[in-house]
Amino acid sequence: MKSIPYIQNVLILTSVITVSGCGADKAPTVDESSLSTQLMTTLNEQLDGGAVGLLLPQSTDFSSIPADPNNTLTEEKVFLGMMLFHETAVATEGVHEQLVNTWSCASCHHAAAGFKSGVVQGIGEGGTGFGVAGKMRVLAEGFDKSSTDPSLVPDVQPLTSPSILNTAYQEVMLWNGQFGNQHGGLVNAKLPDEILATPGTPKAENTRGLGGLETQAIAGTKVHRLNTFNNSLVQQNMEYQLLYEAAFPEGGDDILENMGKAIAAYERTVLANRAPFQRWLQGEDAALTDQEKRGALLFFGKAGCASCHTGPALSSKIGAANEEMFMAIGFADLDTSNPTITGVVTENDAKGRGGFTGRTEDNYKFKVPQLYNLKDSNVFGHGGSFTSVKQVVLYKNAGVPQKRLADGVIDDRFVPLNLNGEEIDDLVAFLEEGLYDPHLERYIPDALPSGACFPVADEQSKIDLNCAL
């Protein structure tokens, strides 16, 4: 990666101790108490790779974006993936004939909510309405996860929908990391095949040997009742045919895999690289306010947030080991007493990583999430047990688990932070504003080849989204 002038200049200035000879009295000086200097010094001293290691690349800089070697990023592939990700016209494999073509991948991962869902329990098929940022999406009449009528069982999950933002920086996908078996990968490499790729389950797609994003996109196509490969609209629509040929000029018989690769390629480019903190790292000092700089100093210093949230996505570092990517910090599961929640939370779901691997040492651990654009949503934690960034900060500051777990289960790093009220406000400001990219709409298509409404297309959603009826 090329050097960043601002980072270079600060390092040069802070290294100046004395200058002898002619012009010594005019030597450059720096205010050692300035917030920017303190922050840059902290980043370079405390982090592997220093400040440069936190930079997100531009979304078109394909050579700098982490990618599966079996899924080279190209402009054509990314464009096709963006269309497929938002396409409601491929939602044809559902259980209720009246809801056909009304949901998409973006129903639960849309830009308006920071590429999460606007509600605690994301709804694909079986939902209606959207409102603002997806916060008004509810179950359609009669739909219930426990229904004995198969045509009324919605497509919902027992955990909140993680953001796809910055997911190029994590090797495996889902809260429990069950998708991903890329060659050379570390996290799932030692799991036996009967666990990693259980026949007859979505995990069987791990036999493809692809990255987490690719595997999830392939498995998710079927799980979420979509069809992009079996004489679908994608094969019938002339524009999609041309997009597919451009994205995969070598062809290939496995259309399902290629469509999944296109979706994953798009997801890898969805990066929050216009957030103020990213602009500050690139040399725009005024991009962060003084309060946000104080918050960043706490994040990377006293509060110890960076001991878990690191790397460009502030999730986990590239090449992270299992224990670095998954942690137990006592968040509660979905509140099934809430009337907006449908279904149950199984023991395996509640165990997180351990429910997938079957290893006791993984019980109640969940994947460390990325931290950009948090304020786009009021859903936080794998069980949606927090409604604001400040609530999460207060929780971690207190260091008291929501969920009762046996001794020794909670991560040793989950301890009281001892921040005062002003420090909490500063940290929240950094998380909410300093890490907020205000232009995620650049990752949304202007229109789809099908001409359909998106990210959802039931009649109420069309009204909410001002789509043509």
C-alpha positions as CSV (number, residue, x, y, z in Angstrom):
1,M,0.0,0.0,0.0
2,K,1.3,3.5,-0.8
3,S,2.4,5.7,2.1
4,I,-0.2,8.2,3.3
5,P,1.3,11.7,3.4
6,Y,-0.3,12.8,6.7
7,I,0.8,9.7,8.5
8,Q,4.3,10.2,7.1
9,N,4.4,13.9,8.2
10,V,3.2,13.2,11.7
11,L,5.8,10.5,12.1
12,I,8.5,12.8,10.9
13,L,7.5,15.7,13.1
14,T,7.1,13.6,16.2
15,S,10.6,12.1,15.7
16,V,12.3,15.6,15.7
17,I,14.2,16.1,18.9
18,T,16.9,18.6,18.0
19,V,18.1,20.2,14.9
20,S,21.7,21.5,14.8
21,G,23.5,23.9,12.5
22,C,22.1,26.6,10.2
23,G,18.4,27.3,10.6
24,A,18.1,25.2,13.8
25,D,15.9,27.9,15.4
26,K,13.4,27.4,12.5
27,A,13.2,23.7,12.8
28,P,9.6,22.3,12.5
29,T,7.9,21.6,15.8
30,V,4.7,19.9,16.8
31,D,2.4,20.4,19.8
32,E,2.9,17.2,21.6
33,S,-0.4,17.7,23.4
34,S,-2.5,18.0,20.1
35,L,-5.2,15.3,19.9
36,S,-4.2,14.3,16.4
37,T,-0.6,13.8,17.4
38,Q,-1.6,11.8,20.4
39,L,-3.9,9.7,18.4
40,M,-1.4,9.0,15.6
41,T,1.2,8.1,18.2
42,T,-1.2,5.8,19.9
43,L,-2.1,4.0,16.7
44,N,1.5,3.5,15.6
45,E,2.7,2.3,19.0
46,Q,-0.3,0.1,20.0
47,L,-1.3,-1.6,16.8
48,D,0.4,-4.2,14.6
49,G,0.8,-2.4,11.3
50,G,0.2,1.0,12.9
51,A,-2.3,3.6,11.6
52,V,-1.8,2.4,8.0
53,G,-3.2,-1.0,9.0
54,L,-6.6,0.6,9.6
55,L,-7.1,2.0,6.2
56,L,-9.9,0.7,4.0
57,P,-9.1,0.6,0.3
58,Q,-11.3,2.3,-2.4
59,S,-14.0,0.0,-3.6
60,T,-12.6,-0.1,-7.1
61,D,-9.1,-1.0,-5.8
62,F,-9.6,-4.7,-6.3
63,S,-6.0,-5.6,-5.8
64,S,-6.2,-4.2,-2.2
65,I,-9.5,-5.8,-1.2
66,P,-9.2,-9.2,0.5
67,A,-10.6,-11.8,-1.9
68,D,-10.9,-15.5,-2.4
69,P,-8.2,-16.6,-5.0
70,N,-10.9,-18.6,-6.7
71,N,-13.1,-15.6,-7.1
72,T,-11.1,-12.8,-8.7
73,L,-12.8,-9.4,-8.3
74,T,-13.7,-7.7,-11.6
75,E,-15.9,-4.7,-12.3
76,E,-18.3,-6.8,-14.4
77,K,-18.6,-9.4,-11.6
78,V,-19.2,-6.8,-8.9
79,F,-21.9,-5.1,-11.0
80,L,-23.7,-8.3,-11.6
81,G,-23.5,-9.1,-7.9
82,M,-25.0,-5.8,-7.0
83,M,-28.0,-6.5,-9.2
84,L,-28.5,-10.0,-7.9
85,F,-28.2,-8.9,-4.3
86,H,-31.1,-6.4,-4.7
87,E,-33.1,-8.4,-7.2
88,T,-36.6,-9.2,-5.9
89,A,-37.7,-10.9,-9.1
90,V,-35.6,-14.0,-8.3
91,A,-37.7,-14.6,-5.1
92,T,-39.7,-17.4,-6.7
93,E,-39.0,-20.4,-4.4
94,G,-41.1,-19.4,-1.4
95,V,-44.0,-21.2,0.3
96,H,-46.8,-18.6,-0.3
97,E,-47.8,-17.9,-3.8
98,Q,-49.1,-14.4,-3.0
99,L,-45.7,-13.2,-1.9
100,V,-43.7,-14.3,-4.9
101,N,-41.1,-11.8,-6.0
102,T,-41.3,-9.7,-2.9
103,W,-37.9,-10.1,-1.1
104,S,-34.2,-10.2,-1.8
105,C,-30.8,-10.5,-0.1
106,A,-31.1,-6.8,0.6
107,S,-34.4,-7.3,2.5
108,C,-32.2,-8.1,5.6
109,H,-29.0,-6.3,4.5
110,H,-29.9,-2.9,3.1
111,A,-27.9,0.3,2.9
112,A,-30.5,2.3,4.9
113,A,-29.7,0.3,8.0
114,G,-26.0,0.1,7.5
115,F,-26.5,-3.1,5.5
116,K,-28.2,-4.7,8.5
117,S,-31.9,-5.2,8.9
118,G,-34.0,-2.4,10.2
119,V,-35.7,-4.7,12.7
120,V,-34.4,-7.2,15.3
121,Q,-35.5,-10.3,13.3
122,G,-34.9,-9.8,9.6
123,I,-37.7,-11.0,7.4
124,G,-37.4,-12.3,3.9
125,E,-40.5,-14.2,2.7
126,G,-43.4,-13.6,5.1
127,G,-42.8,-10.0,5.6
128,T,-44.7,-6.8,4.7
129,G,-43.9,-3.1,4.8
130,F,-40.6,-1.3,5.0
131,G,-41.1,2.2,6.5
132,V,-37.9,4.2,7.0
133,A,-34.7,2.2,7.0
134,G,-36.7,-1.0,7.1
135,K,-37.9,-0.3,10.7
136,M,-41.6,-0.9,9.8
137,R,-41.2,-4.4,8.3
138,V,-43.4,-6.9,10.1
139,L,-44.7,-10.4,9.6
140,A,-47.5,-10.6,7.1
141,E,-50.9,-11.7,8.4
142,G,-50.9,-15.4,9.5
143,F,-47.2,-16.0,9.2
144,D,-45.5,-17.6,12.2
145,K,-42.3,-19.6,12.5
146,S,-44.2,-22.2,14.6
147,S,-47.1,-22.5,12.2
148,T,-48.2,-26.0,11.3
149,D,-49.2,-24.7,7.8
150,P,-46.0,-24.8,5.7
151,S,-47.3,-22.0,3.5
152,L,-47.3,-19.6,6.5
153,V,-43.7,-20.3,7.8
154,P,-41.7,-17.1,7.2
155,D,-38.0,-16.9,6.3
156,V,-36.6,-15.4,9.6
157,Q,-33.5,-16.2,11.6
158,P,-32.9,-16.9,15.3
159,L,-30.3,-14.2,15.4
160,T,-30.0,-10.6,14.2
161,S,-28.8,-10.0,10.7
162,P,-25.1,-9.0,10.7
163,S,-24.0,-6.2,8.4
164,I,-22.3,-7.0,5.1
165,L,-20.3,-3.8,5.4
166,N,-16.5,-4.4,5.5
167,T,-17.0,-8.2,5.5
168,A,-14.2,-8.7,3.1
169,Y,-12.0,-8.6,6.2
170,Q,-13.4,-11.7,7.9
171,E,-12.7,-15.3,6.7
172,V,-15.9,-16.9,7.8
173,M,-19.5,-15.8,7.9
174,L,-22.5,-15.8,10.2
175,W,-22.4,-15.2,14.0
176,N,-21.1,-18.7,14.5
177,G,-18.7,-18.7,11.5
178,Q,-20.2,-21.8,9.9
179,F,-19.7,-20.7,6.3
180,G,-16.2,-20.6,4.9
181,N,-13.6,-23.3,3.9
182,Q,-11.2,-21.3,1.7
183,H,-7.9,-23.0,0.9
184,G,-5.3,-21.8,3.4
185,G,-8.0,-20.6,5.8
186,L,-7.5,-21.0,9.6
187,V,-10.7,-20.7,11.4
188,N,-12.6,-23.8,10.2
189,A,-9.6,-25.7,8.9
190,K,-9.4,-28.3,11.7
191,L,-13.2,-29.1,11.9
192,P,-14.2,-32.6,10.7
193,D,-16.2,-32.9,7.6
194,E,-19.3,-34.2,9.4
195,I,-19.4,-30.8,11.3
196,L,-18.1,-28.4,8.7
197,A,-20.0,-29.8,5.7
198,T,-22.9,-31.8,7.2
199,P,-24.7,-33.5,4.3
200,G,-28.2,-32.4,3.7
201,T,-27.7,-29.0,5.3
202,P,-26.6,-25.6,4.0
203,K,-23.2,-26.3,5.5
204,A,-22.6,-28.9,2.8
205,E,-21.7,-25.9,0.5
206,N,-18.4,-25.8,2.4
207,T,-17.2,-28.7,0.3
208,R,-16.6,-26.1,-2.5
209,G,-13.5,-24.9,-0.7
210,L,-14.5,-21.2,-1.0
211,G,-14.4,-18.2,1.3
212,G,-17.1,-17.3,3.8
213,L,-18.8,-14.7,1.7
214,E,-18.8,-17.0,-1.4
215,T,-20.1,-20.0,0.6
216,Q,-22.8,-17.9,2.4
217,A,-24.0,-16.4,-0.9
218,I,-24.3,-19.8,-2.5
219,A,-26.0,-21.5,0.5
220,G,-28.1,-18.4,1.2
221,T,-29.6,-18.5,-2.3
222,K,-31.5,-21.7,-1.4
223,V,-32.0,-21.0,2.3
224,H,-33.7,-17.7,1.5
225,R,-35.9,-19.2,-1.2
226,L,-34.3,-17.5,-4.2
227,N,-33.6,-18.8,-7.6
228,T,-30.7,-17.3,-9.7
229,F,-29.7,-20.5,-11.5
230,N,-32.5,-22.9,-12.5
231,N,-34.2,-21.3,-15.6
232,S,-34.8,-18.2,-13.5
233,L,-35.4,-14.7,-14.6
234,V,-31.6,-14.3,-14.7
235,Q,-31.4,-16.8,-17.5
236,Q,-34.4,-15.4,-19.3
237,N,-33.7,-11.7,-19.1
238,M,-31.5,-10.4,-22.0
239,E,-29.7,-7.8,-19.8
240,Y,-28.9,-10.4,-17.2
241,Q,-27.6,-12.7,-19.9
242,L,-25.2,-10.1,-21.1
243,L,-24.1,-9.2,-17.5
244,Y,-23.5,-12.8,-16.8
245,E,-21.4,-13.3,-20.0
246,A,-19.3,-10.3,-19.1
247,A,-18.8,-11.4,-15.5
248,F,-18.0,-15.0,-16.4
249,P,-16.5,-15.0,-20.0
250,E,-15.1,-18.5,-19.3
251,G,-18.6,-19.8,-18.8
252,G,-19.1,-22.9,-16.7
253,D,-21.9,-25.3,-15.9
254,D,-22.2,-24.4,-12.2
255,I,-24.4,-21.3,-12.5
256,L,-25.4,-21.4,-8.8
257,E,-21.7,-21.1,-7.8
258,N,-21.0,-18.4,-10.3
259,M,-24.0,-16.3,-9.1
260,G,-22.9,-16.8,-5.5
261,K,-19.4,-15.6,-6.5
262,A,-20.9,-12.5,-8.1
263,I,-22.9,-11.6,-5.0
264,A,-19.8,-12.2,-2.8
265,A,-17.6,-10.1,-5.1
266,Y,-20.1,-7.2,-4.7
267,E,-20.2,-7.7,-0.9
268,R,-16.4,-7.5,-0.7
269,T,-16.5,-4.0,-2.2
270,V,-19.1,-2.6,0.2
271,L,-16.6,-0.7,2.3
272,A,-17.2,2.3,4.6
273,N,-14.1,4.1,3.2
274,R,-15.7,7.6,3.3
275,A,-16.2,7.7,7.1
276,P,-14.5,10.6,8.9
277,F,-12.0,8.3,10.6
278,Q,-10.9,6.9,7.3
279,R,-10.6,10.5,5.9
280,W,-8.5,11.5,8.9
281,L,-6.2,8.5,8.3
282,Q,-5.8,9.8,4.8
283,G,-4.7,13.2,5.9
284,E,-7.9,15.3,6.4
285,D,-7.3,16.3,10.0
286,A,-10.6,18.3,10.3
287,A,-12.6,15.2,9.3
288,L,-12.8,14.3,13.0
289,T,-14.0,16.6,15.7
290,D,-12.0,17.0,18.9
291,Q,-14.6,14.9,20.7
292,E,-14.3,12.2,18.2
293,K,-10.5,12.2,18.5
294,R,-10.8,11.9,22.2
295,G,-13.1,9.0,21.7
296,A,-10.7,7.4,19.3
297,L,-7.9,7.8,21.9
298,L,-10.1,5.9,24.4
299,F,-11.0,3.3,21.8
300,F,-7.4,2.5,21.0
301,G,-6.1,3.2,24.5
302,K,-7.7,3.2,27.9
303,A,-11.0,1.5,26.9
304,G,-9.1,-1.4,25.3
305,C,-11.7,-1.7,22.5
306,A,-9.0,-2.5,19.9
307,S,-8.0,-5.6,21.8
308,C,-11.1,-7.2,20.2
309,H,-12.0,-4.8,17.4
310,T,-9.0,-4.3,15.1
311,G,-8.0,-4.3,11.5
312,P,-9.5,-2.0,8.8
313,A,-13.1,-3.1,9.6
314,L,-12.5,-2.9,13.4
315,S,-13.8,-6.4,13.5
316,S,-10.9,-8.9,13.7
317,K,-7.6,-8.9,11.9
318,I,-7.0,-10.8,8.7
319,G,-5.7,-14.2,9.6
320,A,-7.4,-14.1,13.0
321,A,-7.4,-17.3,15.0
322,N,-10.7,-18.8,16.3
323,E,-10.2,-17.3,19.8
324,E,-9.5,-13.9,18.2
325,M,-12.7,-13.9,16.1
326,F,-15.2,-15.4,18.5
327,M,-15.8,-14.2,22.1
328,A,-18.3,-14.8,24.9
329,I,-19.3,-11.5,26.5
330,G,-22.7,-12.4,27.8
331,F,-25.1,-10.8,25.3
332,A,-28.7,-12.0,25.6
333,D,-30.4,-14.0,22.9
334,L,-33.6,-12.9,21.0
335,D,-36.4,-12.1,23.4
336,T,-39.1,-14.5,22.3
337,S,-41.6,-12.9,24.7
338,N,-41.5,-9.9,22.3
339,P,-44.6,-10.2,20.1
340,T,-42.6,-9.1,17.0
341,I,-40.3,-12.1,17.4
342,T,-41.4,-15.4,15.9
343,G,-40.0,-18.9,16.6
344,V,-37.7,-20.1,19.4
345,V,-34.0,-19.9,20.2
346,T,-32.6,-23.4,20.2
347,E,-29.8,-24.5,22.5
348,N,-27.4,-24.7,19.5
349,D,-28.3,-21.2,18.4
350,A,-27.8,-19.9,22.0
351,K,-24.3,-21.6,22.1
352,G,-23.2,-19.6,19.1
353,R,-19.8,-20.9,17.8
354,G,-20.1,-23.9,20.1
355,G,-23.5,-24.8,18.7
356,F,-21.7,-25.2,15.3
357,T,-18.4,-26.8,16.3
358,G,-19.7,-28.9,19.2
359,R,-16.6,-27.9,21.2
360,T,-17.3,-26.9,24.8
361,E,-14.6,-24.2,24.7
362,D,-16.6,-22.5,21.9
363,N,-19.9,-22.3,23.8
364,Y,-21.6,-18.9,23.9
365,K,-19.0,-17.3,21.7
366,F,-20.2,-15.1,18.8
367,K,-18.2,-13.4,16.1
368,V,-16.8,-10.0,16.7
369,P,-18.7,-7.6,14.4
370,Q,-17.4,-4.7,12.4
371,L,-18.1,-1.2,13.9
372,Y,-18.8,1.2,11.0
373,N,-22.2,2.8,10.4
374,L,-23.7,1.6,13.7
375,K,-26.1,4.5,14.1
376,D,-28.0,3.5,10.9
377,S,-29.8,0.9,13.0
378,N,-31.1,0.5,16.6
379,V,-30.4,-3.2,16.7
380,F,-27.3,-4.3,18.4
381,G,-26.0,-7.7,19.6
382,H,-26.7,-11.1,18.2
383,G,-30.0,-11.1,20.1
384,G,-30.9,-7.5,19.5
385,S,-30.7,-6.9,23.2
386,F,-29.5,-3.3,22.9
387,T,-31.2,-0.4,21.1
388,S,-28.3,2.2,20.9
389,V,-24.6,2.4,20.7
390,K,-24.5,4.1,24.1
391,Q,-26.3,1.1,25.7
392,V,-23.6,-1.2,24.4
393,V,-20.8,1.1,25.7
394,L,-22.5,1.4,29.1
395,Y,-22.8,-2.4,29.2
396,K,-19.1,-2.9,28.4
397,N,-18.1,-0.2,30.8
398,A,-20.0,-2.0,33.7
399,G,-18.6,-5.4,32.7
400,V,-21.7,-7.3,34.0
401,P,-23.1,-10.0,31.6
402,Q,-26.7,-9.9,30.6
403,K,-26.8,-13.7,30.4
404,R,-25.9,-15.9,33.3
405,L,-23.1,-18.3,32.2
406,A,-20.9,-20.7,34.1
407,D,-17.7,-19.5,35.6
408,G,-14.9,-19.4,33.1
409,V,-17.1,-19.0,30.1
410,I,-17.0,-15.1,29.8
411,D,-13.9,-13.8,28.0
412,D,-11.2,-12.5,30.3
413,R,-11.2,-9.3,28.3
414,F,-14.8,-8.5,29.4
415,V,-14.0,-6.4,32.5
416,P,-15.2,-3.0,33.7
417,L,-13.6,-0.2,31.7
418,N,-13.9,2.5,34.5
419,L,-14.8,5.3,32.1
420,N,-16.5,8.4,33.4
421,G,-19.5,10.0,31.9
422,E,-17.5,12.4,29.7
423,E,-15.3,9.6,28.4
424,I,-18.4,7.5,27.6
425,D,-19.9,10.4,25.6
426,D,-16.5,10.8,23.7
427,L,-16.3,7.1,22.9
428,V,-19.9,7.1,21.7
429,A,-19.2,10.1,19.5
430,F,-16.3,8.3,17.8
431,L,-18.3,5.2,17.3
432,E,-21.5,6.9,16.0
433,E,-20.0,9.8,14.0
434,G,-16.3,9.1,13.5
435,L,-17.0,5.7,12.0
436,Y,-20.1,6.8,10.0
437,D,-19.9,6.7,6.2
438,P,-22.9,8.9,5.0
439,H,-22.8,7.8,1.4
440,L,-23.7,4.1,1.4
441,E,-26.3,4.7,-1.3
442,R,-23.4,4.5,-3.8
443,Y,-23.7,0.7,-3.4
444,I,-27.3,0.6,-4.5
445,P,-28.3,0.2,-8.1
446,D,-30.4,2.9,-9.8
447,A,-32.7,0.3,-11.2
448,L,-32.7,-3.5,-11.7
449,P,-32.8,-5.3,-15.1
450,S,-36.2,-6.7,-14.1
451,G,-37.5,-3.2,-13.4
452,A,-38.7,-4.5,-10.0
453,C,-39.0,-2.6,-6.7
454,F,-36.2,-3.3,-4.2
455,P,-35.1,-4.3,-1.5
456,V,-38.6,-5.5,-0.9
457,A,-41.6,-5.5,-3.2
458,D,-44.8,-6.4,-1.4
459,E,-47.7,-3.9,-1.9
460,Q,-47.1,-2.0,1.4
461,S,-43.4,-1.8,0.8
462,K,-43.9,-0.3,-2.7
463,I,-45.9,2.4,-1.0
464,D,-43.3,2.9,1.7
465,L,-40.5,3.0,-0.9
466,N,-42.4,5.1,-3.4
467,C,-42.1,2.4,-6.1
468,A,-44.4,2.3,-9.0
469,L,-47.4,0.1,-8.3
